[in-house]
């Protein structure tokens, strides 16, 4: 399930945290949707990706916002047990994404919006 935060990054410190996050993840800072749209603090939102997978050993997130590199976005096991989460700063726009659970690609079961691209079906996220 993707829960977009309604809190817009509205001050410089949060903006710096967003840029620092993408640099630490090795994502592209300049380019189409890989954080480059985070050019002005008023344009970014913190989006929490979550997945219930109680038996999973690892959960990763990949999408066009991180150049489909799941190893860069590792979800953390949270509470309640079996809930995995990762909060990511994203600019307004539409994004395709998938979870990678123990090496297997998975659609977001809590998100009915999908798009087919070639042979792959991905979940769709719209950030206002």
Helices and strands as residue ranges (DSSP letters): E 2-8, H 12-25, G 41-43, E 44-52, E 59-63, G 70-72, E 76-77, E 83-91, E 93-101, E 104-106, E 114-117, E 120-127
